[in-house]
Amino acid sequence: MTAEGIVLSGTGGVWQVRTDEGETHDVSLRGRLKRGTEAIKLAVGDRVTIARDARDAAWAITDIAPRRSVLARREPSGRVGERIVVANLDQVVVVFAAANPEPHERMLDRFLVIAEANDLAARIVINKAELVGEERVRERFADYVAAGYRLHLTSAKSGRGLDELHEALDGKVSALTGPSGVGKSSLMNAMYPGLDLRVGEISESVNKGRHTTVGAVLHPLPDGGYVADTPGLREVGVWGLAADALDGCFPELRALAPECRFADCVHEVEPDCAVRTAVQEGRASAARYDSYRRLRTELAETERRYPG
């Protein structure tokens, strides 16, 4: 007996797989699955085939389907290599609060770079919009709308914006992330009352510096799709991204870069730099440009410490 499904979580060599028929089984990974000549490490979000042993009724994974996307991080403790956090994501949904806690745009920029570096679509959710008001929120985050990101204003308390966000999650595999205390689990419970997530369950320890590893969990959504809980996502995204490629992770800079005089312009001191000119003339965000420069310095230092 065989079935196809998706890996929800795993610990201690036991993986939870939800089949396409909606059943969840504890399964093992027997033997060394290989794709071509390389052994494949199983990851949350992988599409797999499982089979049931006729003798002991135990389920085991027999095949892992090719991945269409990955979200990866550097191996912890300074080891060389990468670890897949979630496979087959459709989008990253970054949730911040309008206030309480105060949003920090540089942290938001980091999350967005993570998505761009992994070729994943991203959208921004500003929860607790009632604490500040729509006009102030839209003014504060106008740079991101101008850059092409979809902005959702929500209130888990009043229900504002939940239908639109629900539609954006429907049928997709999404990584829902953001700082602690912004109301991620409250939003999910408000949209999906049957989901019954504990407040604080969705990545509420992210950005606290407590995680040395990343253990993702996929939550099936009642109306189709999944939401990935990815603690420690802030530490994930720039692994494998060259400093010279960072401008490609800022959509507004990516559009301007071909106009620079030099093809290898890094938009710092080079003459006839279209990016710096646009910032000086107010056609590109000075704050986003500052985030770019800070992150580029960080990436250059990473390259120095981890050459090759």
N, C-alpha and C positions, 0 to 999 in steps of 0.2 A: 504494500500500500504506500503510495507516494502522494505528496502535496507540495504546492508552491506557496511561499509566504515571505514575510519580511522579518528581519531580526529586530526585536524590540530592546533587548538588553542582554547583558551577560556578565557572569561573575563565577570565579572558581571553575572555569571550564564548562559550565552549564549555561546554555543560551536559551532565551525565551523567543520563540518564533510564532508569529500570528499568521495563520494561513489565510488565503484569499477567501475561504469560506467562513472566516471569523473565529476559528478555534485557535487557542493558544496552547503550545506544547513546550515543555522543557526538553531540550535536545542536546546531544553531544556532537562534537566534531571529530569523527573517527578517521584515523589515518591522516595522511598529508594530502590535502587537496592542492592541485597544481593547475595553473593556467599557463600553457606553454611549458617553459622550463623553470618558472619561478613559483615558489610556494606562496600562496595567498593567505594573509592573515584576515580572519573574519572581523567585520566591523558592524556596529549598530547601523541599521538602514540597508544592509545588504539584502538583495533579493536572493533567496535560496530555494533549493529543492530538498525536501526532507523525506525520509523513508522510515517505515516502521518495521522493526525486526519481528518476524513471525514467531520466533522462539520466546523472547522475553518481553515483547510488546514495547520495547524502548525505541524512541525516535532518534534519528541521527541525520546530520546534514550530509548530503551526497554531492551537492554541486552548488557553486556560487556563481551567480550571473555577472556578466561584465558590468562595471559601474559607469553611470552616466555623469556623475559628479562626485567630488569628495571635499570634505572639510578636514584639513590636516593640521597637526601641530608638531613642533619639535619634540623628540623624545626627551623625557625629563632627566634631571640630574646630569645635564651636559653631554649625554650620549649623542652620537652622530646618527642621523636618520630622522624619519618622521613617523608619526602614528596617526592613523585615520580616526577622526573623532566621530563623524557621521558620513555615511555614504548615501548617494542618491538624493541629496537635498534639492528642492526646487527653489527655495528662497530663504533669506535671513530676515527676520522681523525684529527690528531693534526698538525696544520699548523704553522710553524715558518718561518721567513725570514733569508736568508743567511747573510744579513746585512741590516741596516736601517729599523727597529731597530735591534740591536745586539741580537742574540739568547742567551738565558740563559738555560743551560742544566738542572739545578736543577728544573726550572719551567717545562721543558719538562718531567722530571722524575715524577713530581707530576701528570701531565695529564695522563701519562702512567699507574701509579699506580691506578688512578681513573678507567681506563678501566679494568685493571686486577682485581681490587677489585669487579667490577660488572660483571666479567666473560664475558667481551666483547673483541672482537678482536680489535687491534689498528694498525694503520699505521701512518707513519710520512711523512709529506710533507715539504720540504724546498723550499720556493718560493724565487723569486728574485735571482736565482742561478747565473744569468749573472753578478751580482755585485761582486762575489768572484771567481767564476770558479769551475768547477766540481771537480777537484782534491782536492782542499782545503776543499770543502764541504764534500766530501766522507771521507776524512781523519778525519775531526772534528767529524763526526757522526758515525765513524766506530764501536764504542762500541755498538751502538744500532743495527746495522746490525748483529754484533756478538751475540747479545742477542736474535736475531730472528725476529726483527721488519723489515717490508718492508719499504724501504726508497724511496720516490719519489722526484726527483729534477725537479722543474718547473719554468716557467717564464710566468706570465700572459701577459707580454709585447711582448715576441717573440713567444709564443705558445709552447715552449719546454715542453715536458712531459705531455701535456694536454690530449692526446689520451689515454695514459696509466692510468692517474688518472680518466678520464671519465669512462673507463672500470671498474675501481675499485668501482665506485659509482653506476654503472648501476644496477637497480633492487633492491638495498639495501636501508635500512633505516640507515642513517649515521648521527652522531653528528659531525659537522665540527666546530672545536674550535681552540683557540690559542690566543696569545696576540694581542693587538691593533696595527694596522698599517702594518700587514704582508701581506695583500692583499687577504684575504679570499673571499670577495665579488667580487673583480676583477677577481680572478680565476674562480669563478662560472659563471660570465658573459661571460668570454672568452670561457668557455666550453659549455655554454648554452645561446647563444645570446638572445633567446626569454624569458629567465627568468627575465632579466631586474631588477636585484636587485640593490638597491642604494648602492654605495660604503660606507662602514661603517655599513651596515645592519647586517651582519653576526657577531655577538658576538664582535663587535669592542670595547665595553666597558668592556670586560672581564679583570680581574686583575686590575681594576682601583679602587676597593674598594667602588664602588657606589651602589652595589646591596645588599639589605638585603633579597630579595626574588629572586626566579628563575622562570621566565615565559618563557617557551620554545615555539617555533613556528616551525611547519613543513612546509617546502617549497616543493611542488610537483616538480619533475624533468620532463622535457618534454619527455625524453626517458625511463621513468620508474624509480621508487624509490623516495626517499625523503631525504632532508637534514634538520636536526634539528638545529635551531638557539638556542643555550643554553647559554645566558649570565650568568656569574657567575659560570661557570663550575669548575673553580679552587677550589671553596669552597665546591664542591659537594662530592668528591669521597671517602674520607676515613671514612665517617660515617658508623659505624657498623663494621669497620675493627679492629680487635684486634692487638695490637702492636706485639704480638708473631706470628701473621700470615703474617706480612709484607714481610718477605723474600719470601713468595709464590707469591708476586706481582712483583718480579724481576726475570724474567725467568732464567737468568744465575745463580742467587743465589739459586733458587728453584731446579735447577739441581744438585747443589753441596751439599745442606743441608743434604741429606740422608747419605753422607759420613762422617759427623761430628760424634765424639765419643758419644755425648749426643743427644738424640732425641729432647730435649727441648732447644738445643743450640740457643742462640740469636746472635751469631757471634760477640761478643764484647770482652770478656776476657777469654772465656772457652778454656781449653787445647784441642789440636787435633781438632781444628775447620777447616774444609775443606774450608770454605769460606775465612777466613783470610789467610790461606796458599795459596790459589789460587791468592788472591790479592797481597800478598808479592812476589809471583813468577811471577807475570805479566800475569797470565792466566785468570784473571778476572779484570774488570775495577776498578781502585782505585777511580775514580770520581763517578762512580755509587754506589760503596760501601759507599762512604762518604754521598751521598744522602740518601741511606738506613738508615744510622745511624741517620742522622738529622730527617728524617721523623719518625723513630721509637721513638725518644725522644718526638716528637710532639704528636704521638698517645698515648704514655704512659701518657702524661699530660692530654690529652683528657679523657682517662679512669679515671684518678684521679678526674677530674672535673665532669664527668658524669658517675658515677659508675652504673653498671648494665645495 
